[in-house]
Amino acid sequence: MVTAEEAKRLIDAISAERFRPFLDECGGDPLVALRLYCWDGEASRAFLSLLRDFEVALRNALHAKLAGRYGQPDWWASPRVHLTFKGREQVRGAEQSLAREHGSAFGPSDMVAKLTLGFWVGLIGRGQNYEMQFWNPALRHAFRGYRGRRGDLQRKLDHVRRFRNRIGHHERVCHRHLDMDFETLLELMGYVSPEKAALHRQFSQIPEVLARKSRVLAGLAPVRL
């Protein structure tokens, strides 16, 4: 892959602190650790497509139910909606960001796209009596076929949120049970969009990327950047 001198320069560019967990996982061998670092990036990129489709499907499903419940596309502005302090701050932050970008020329669909995954997952939580306010009358209907408890679903959604944030902040994922992350994402996607779940089940590159790991580390398969 690279010479020892090239490996040293690459590690310097990555930073010793950031590279240390990869080195530790590979018994201190810098060349194998570099292969793992490259594979880690490949795995993160493979998950981005599924995470993107899941986040879009989730927010659209929740938004549709709440817009119908409150009779307005900007349902968060309804006087009948009582968000937590954090939720109100997230809405205010999204509005301010859109105002800086577009002036006053933005609408509810822009807000839906701007609000973070954490905001949408938070709506499944317990705060501000969300179970009675949102879950029971509206949001449970966004998860077709789900028959479990709200809290169990919320914990899985928050697990995905944290995983998404790791990838978004370029943190390593190679130490995770990525096959389980894949199945969790497909399960949750199946509740909000069975069609998208089936598409990713059939065509996702994630299984092939995960199966490549041992061969990449052994130098038997090329790294992909």
N, C-alpha and C positions, 0 to 999 in steps of 0.2 A: 504493500500500500504506500508507505512512505519510509524514508530513511530515519535513523535515530535522530539526526540533527533536524530534519524537517518536523519530526514528531515533537521535539522540544519547542520549536517555534510555534507550532500549532497549539500546544498546551499553554504557552505564554499568552497567546491570543485569546484562548478560552478563559484563562486565569486559573492559577493553582487551586484556589479555594473552590471554584465551581467544578473543577475537574476531579477533585479529591474523591467524591463518592464513586465515580466511575473507576478510578484507580483502585480503590479499596475492594470493589466488587470483582475486580479482575486480578486479584493477588499481586498488585503492584506492577503489572506488566503494562507499560504505557502504550504499546502498539495495540494490544487487545482492548485496552480501555478506550482508545480512539475509535476503534471499530464499534464498540458499544455506544459511545457518544453519538456516532453517526447513525447507528440503528435507532437509538432513542429519538432522534429527530425524525427519522422515517416513520416510526410508530406514531409520534405526535401528529404528523401531517396526515397519516391515514385516518386518524380519528376525527380530524377537523371536519370532514365532509358529513359524517354522521352527527357530530355535535351541532353543526350548523343547521342541518335539517331538523334535528330534534328541537332545538331552541326556537326556530321559526314556527314549527308546528305547534309547540306548546303555547307560546305567547298568543298565536292566532286563535287557538281553541279557547283559551281562558278569556281573551278579549271578547270573542263572539258571545260567550255565555254571559259575561258581565254587562256588555252593551245591551243585550236583550233583557237582562234582569232589570236594569235601571232605565231603559228606554232612551239612551243617548250614547253616541259613539265615544264621547269623552266622559265615560262613566265615572272616572276618578274625581270629576268636578261636581258630581251630584251631591246635593246636601244630605242625601240619605246614606252616603258612603263615609265611613269613619275608619280611616287608615291609621296605622300606628305612627308614632313620631318618625321612625325610620322610613316608613312608606311615604309619608308626606314629604320628607326631605328628598327622597329619590325622585318623586314626581316633580318637585320644585327644581331639582338639579337638572332633570331632563328638559324641562321648559326653558330654563336659563341657557342651557347649551344650544337648544334649537333656536332660541331668539338670537344668540350670537351668530349662528350660522345662517339664518334665513330671515332675520327680522321678525315680523309678525306673520309671515307667509308660511305657516306650518299648521298642520291639522292633526286629528287623532291618529291617523295611520303613521305619521312621523313620530308621534309619541310612543306608539306601540313598539316601533323599531328601536327607539332610543332608550327605553326603559330596560334596565339590566335583567339578566337571567335571575339574579338574586331577588329582584322585585317580584317577578312572577312566581318564583318558588315560595317566596314569603307569603303570598296570598293563600297558600295551602296550609300555612302555619296556624298557631293558636291565638296570636296577638289580637287585641282589640275585638275579641269575640268573633274572630274570622270564621269559626266553624258554623255558627248560626247565621252570620252576615253573608258569607260567600259560599262556603262549602255545601251546606245542606240544600239551599235553594237553587244553586247554579253550578258551581264548579265541579261537583261530583259527576255531573252529566258530560263533562268534557273528557272523561276517562272511560271510554266505552269498554265494557267487559270487566272493569275493575270491581271487585266485590270485597276488598279488604278494608282495613281501617284507614282513616285519613292520616293519622300519625305515621303509620308504616309507609304510606306512599310519600309523604313529605320527607321522611328520612332518606328514601331512595333518590328523590329529586335533589335533595341537598347534597348527597354523595356525588351525583353527576355534576352539580354546580361546582363543587370543590375540584373535581377532576378537570372540568372545563377551564377553571381558573389556573390550575397548574400548567396546562398547555398554553393558555393565553399569556402567562408570565414566563414562559420558556423554562419551566422547572422540569426536572427529569421525571420520567414516568416508567423507566425500565424496571424499577424495583417493584412495581405494582402487579397484581394479578389481572393483566390486561384482558385475558380471555373472559374473566368475570365482568370486567367493566363493559366489554362488548355485549355480553348477554343482558346485563342490566339496562343498557341503553336501548337495545332492541325490545326488551320487555316494555319499557316505558313508552317508547315510540309506538308500540303496538296498541297502547291504550288511546293515544291521541290521533294516530294516523296509521292504521293497519297497512294501508297501501304503501306508505313510505317504509315501514318496517320490513315488509316483504321485499321491497326493492333492494334495501341494504342487505338483507339476509342473502339475497341471490347474487348481488354484484359487488359488495364491499370488498375492498382490497385488504381489509384488516386481517382476516385469517391467514392470507398468504404472507403478509408482513410478519405476523407473529411466528409463523412456521419457519421463517428465514433466520431467526435470531441466532440459533446455534451455529449455522453454517457461516453467517457473517462473522461471528466472533472467532471461529476457527480459521478464517481466511479462505474458506471454500466458496463463498459467494461474495460478489462485490458490494461495497457500500453504495447507498443511493443518497444523493444530496439534492 
